[in-house]
Amino acid sequence: MRVAVIGGGPGGLCAAALLKRLAPDRAVTLWERNAPDDTFGFGVVLSDETLGGIETADPDVRAALGAESVRWDAIDIVHRGRTLTCGGHGFAALGRHRLLEILHARCRELGVDLRFCTEAPPAAELARSHDLVIAADGVHSTTRDAHRDHFRPTLTTHRCRYIWLSADFALDAFRFEIAETEHGIMQLHAYPYAAPSAGGPHPAAGASTVIVEMREEVWRRAGLDRCDEAASVERCGAYFAGFLKGRPLRANRSAWTAFRTVVNARWSHGNTVLLGDAAHTAHFSIGSGTKLAVEDAVALAARLQDGGPVDGALAAYEAERRPVVESTQRAARASLEWFENLAVHTGRPPYRFAFDLLTRSRRVTHDNLRLRDPEFVASVEDEAGIPPGTPPMFTPFRLRGLTLRNRVVVSPMDMYSAVDGTPGDFHLVHLGARALGGAALVMTEMVCVSPRGRITPGCTGMYAPEHETAWRRVTDFVHTQAPGTAIGIQLGHSGRKGSTRRQWEGIDQPLPHGNWPLVAPSALPYRPGVNQIPHALTTAEMTGIREQFTLSAAAAARAGFDLLELHCAHGYLLSSFLSPLTNRRTDAYGGTLAARLRYPLEVFDAVRAVWPADRPMTVRISATDWADGGTTAEDAVAVARAFAAHGADALDVSTGQVVPDEQPAYGRSYQTPFADRIRHEAGVPVIAVGAISSWDDVNSLILAGRTDLCALARPHLYDPHWTLHAAAEQGYEGTPAPWPAPYRAGSRRPPTGRGA
């Protein structure tokens, strides 16, 4: 077997060595256009998981890396002159130059043909003369670009500029430091990669990687866009003089750059395969570039060793690695966006700021940190005013005249089970069961204000006397059988997304018969050619719908609801006024954001006027449309400020579902950054939603200060007693998680197995 490797970084070298070691008769040739002692950057971080994979694949390389690595377990966070330390993390790093030397030596020892200072032939040419071509040619991969139509790469350039530097001393912890300058916020990421020594290639004091990063606009205001390498080093040293204590920073062909996330639809093309940064990138703030490349190499070598044709091995390699990479990229994106929006976080108290930073990727959580460093987490909780022994999710929260006993909300979930808008036994059992399950607030599904405002024929309403009576049956049950649980109603109008089938019959598909006419701000169908074209509302018709909202709100108050939420999200009527993608009006209700806000605010004001003054009102919004030209995160802050100024007690921050061609960035708690930003920039309480699935997530989000309440939907479908079970699993028995008297015997997990 003849193997060609393009690129002599750690991933390419590791792949070459492993393939040769596993099959010495393979002819493995590696091309690297730079000299063997050329390298960019300074230190690289390798996790214990990565090192374990290397040990399995090549114990000799693992032993050499272990002998050279610097290990530490603490993270220092420096903010506004105060250093906080969290331990128990576990890192290993070594110099990039030394890593390459180890891999060069191993390749030569095994008989790999290393061709330095030599440009590789095009991958297509190599593919004709080799059985396998490995393109490990980095983020600017020429192989990927040459076959762009097949690999279908997506490259996203992000908002910060950064530069890789070095310091001639070894830190004893990973260090994050924030500098609030006249130009804006700058941040430093630093970690040791060479231990102090009496001699050898490193200075006696050791060495550390130092990365300085800031938003593009801060970089330009500081004039760093006009600085050469020497001037950049000098300026960065001045910004972080306290950290350096008079010691210099050093460069190595260092240049300011913006990070690019690389995603490819395919990783292989015939017998050519992408590896490492050519296939994918993950932001350096979670230390994953070299790690992912080396893990790719280990997996690729193993799959080729399984036997069978090359194309099958490459498919198996991608199937194995893609889920891991995508998970890492989601965490990396969350981390880089946290740093991009650092100004949102800097005003937090020191321990909560540190906790927020440590949990930014959503992979490190409250429970995880409590295991690593319980004293640190106890200090965070003490600063937040959380009583000892109380999980953050079981602290109370007040909205106007309503005190919620904990931070868990049963999110609105359409059940499509009403008859002519009337909730029945199903709704009593569904909402009643979840009220008994321990959540502080149980929300109805979207309750429609008119028959034509329904999404489907199975949607509930509040537009007829029998509706009010039926809902009173539900609220009475909650208040008498689950005392202390609040129940809220979400009022809305479907707009252009109405007259469709029930979800399980075909989501967003028109009814096969019996359709009713739709209305919207503009005559734009939800799916052209599928959904009907809505009628563009006149101002007189808008007045009529506003009156429907007020009549429904007054009925909801009489029916005994504790909270009312106005649904201005997900592309329904009020939401479609807010989005520029769905509102093309040229009158006073279209155009600028202020004009697009006009009608939703008029409806809000009318509802607030009839809703009891002591009961809270919230508003659900889509904080982004996940589509070009749609609502942005900046728009969402402005929308939140407007509703808060009109008396909204909290914003329920969702995203998307406004246009069918949206491109959401799905992932764990993926919508919470929008809530976080609104909470701190608009100064209004928020409810976070979106893939919050564990009590650990809830504790983490509340303690970090990213949200005030967490709304969960699917976990409550899986387990109506989700909140009570969360308390039991954490060993918590306080009053914010009361078991109903008939259920108290089940408040502990039943014994299982042989011990039963």
HELIX and SHEET records of a PDB file:
HELIX    1   1 PRO A   10  LEU A   22  1                                  13    
HELIX    2   2 ASP A   48  ALA A   57  1                                  10    
HELIX    3   3 PRO A   59  GLU A   68  1                                  10    
HELIX    4   4 ARG A   96  LEU A  110  1                                  15    
HELIX    5   5 ALA A  123  SER A  129  1                                   7    
HELIX    6   6 THR A  142  ALA A  146  1                                   5    
HELIX    7   7 ARG A  148  PHE A  151  1                                   4    
HELIX    8   8 GLU A  216  ARG A  221  1                                   6    
HELIX    9   9 LEU A  224  ARG A  226  5                                   3    
HELIX   10  10 GLU A  229  TYR A  239  1                                  11    
HELIX   11  11 ALA A  241  LEU A  244  1                                   4    
HELIX   12  12 GLY A  276  ALA A  278  5                                   3    
HELIX   13  13 PHE A  284  ILE A  286  5                                   3    
HELIX   14  14 GLY A  289  GLN A  305  1                                  17    
HELIX   15  15 VAL A  310  GLU A  340  1                                  31    
HELIX   16  16 LEU A  342  HIS A  345  1                                   4    
HELIX   17  17 PRO A  350  LEU A  358  1                                   9    
HELIX   18  18 HIS A  366  ARG A  372  1                                   7    
HELIX   19  19 PRO A  374  GLU A  383  1                                  10    
HELIX   20  20 PRO A  392  PHE A  394  5                                   3    
HELIX   21  21 ASP A  425  LEU A  436  1                                  12    
HELIX   22  22 PRO A  451  GLY A  453  5                                   3    
HELIX   23  23 PRO A  465  GLN A  481  1                                  17    
HELIX   24  24 GLY A  495  LYS A  497  5                                   3    
HELIX   25  25 GLN A  503  GLY A  506  1                                   4    
HELIX   26  26 THR A  539  ARG A  558  1                                  20    
HELIX   27  27 LEU A  573  LEU A  578  1                                   6    
HELIX   28  28 LEU A  593  VAL A  610  1                                  18    
HELIX   29  29 ALA A  633  ALA A  645  1                                  13    
HELIX   30  30 THR A  672  GLU A  681  1                                  10    
HELIX   31  31 TRP A  695  ALA A  704  1                                  10    
HELIX   32  32 ARG A  714  TYR A  718  1                                   5    
HELIX   33  33 TRP A  722  GLU A  729  1                                   8    
HELIX   34  34 ALA A  741  GLY A  746  5                                   6    
HELIX   35  35 GLY A  753  GLY A  755  5                                   3    
SHEET    1   A 6 ASP A 113  PHE A 116  0                                        
SHEET    2   A 6 ALA A  27  GLU A  32  1                                        
SHEET    3   A 6 ARG A   2  ILE A   6  1                                        
SHEET    4   A 6 LEU A 132  ALA A 135  1                                        
SHEET    5   A 6 THR A 272  LEU A 274  1                                        
SHEET    6   A 6 SER A 268  HIS A 269 -1                                        
SHEET    1   B 3 GLY A  43  VAL A  45  0                                        
SHEET    2   B 3 PHE A  91  GLY A  95 -1                                        
SHEET    3   B 3 VAL A  70  TRP A  72 -1                                        
SHEET    1   C 7 ARG A  82  CYS A  86  0                                        
SHEET    2   C 7 ILE A  75  HIS A  79 -1                                        
SHEET    3   C 7 PHE A 174  THR A 181  1                                        
SHEET    4   C 7 GLY A 184  ALA A 194 -1                                        
SHEET    5   C 7 ALA A 207  ARG A 215 -1                                        
SHEET    6   C 7 PRO A 153  ALA A 167 -1                                        
SHEET    7   C 7 LEU A 249  ARG A 250 -1                                        
SHEET    1   D 7 ARG A  82  CYS A  86  0                                        
SHEET    2   D 7 ILE A  75  HIS A  79 -1                                        
SHEET    3   D 7 PHE A 174  THR A 181  1                                        
SHEET    4   D 7 GLY A 184  ALA A 194 -1                                        
SHEET    5   D 7 ALA A 207  ARG A 215 -1                                        
SHEET    6   D 7 PRO A 153  ALA A 167 -1                                        
SHEET    7   D 7 THR A 257  ASN A 264 -1                                        
SHEET    1   E 2 PHE A 397  LEU A 399  0                                        
SHEET    2   E 2 LEU A 402  LEU A 404 -1                                        
SHEET    1   F 9 VAL A 408  VAL A 410  0                                        
SHEET    2   F 9 LEU A 441  CYS A 448  1                                        
SHEET    3   F 9 ALA A 486  GLY A 492  1                                        
SHEET    4   F 9 LEU A 563  CYS A 568  1                                        
SHEET    5   F 9 MET A 617  SER A 622  1                                        
SHEET    6   F 9 ALA A 650  SER A 654  1                                        
SHEET    7   F 9 VAL A 686  ALA A 688  1                                        
SHEET    8   F 9 LEU A 709  LEU A 712  1                                        
SHEET    9   F 9 VAL A 408  VAL A 410  1                                        
SHEET    1   G 2 VAL A 519  ALA A 520  0                                        
SHEET    2   G 2 HIS A 535  ALA A 536  1                                        
END                                                                             
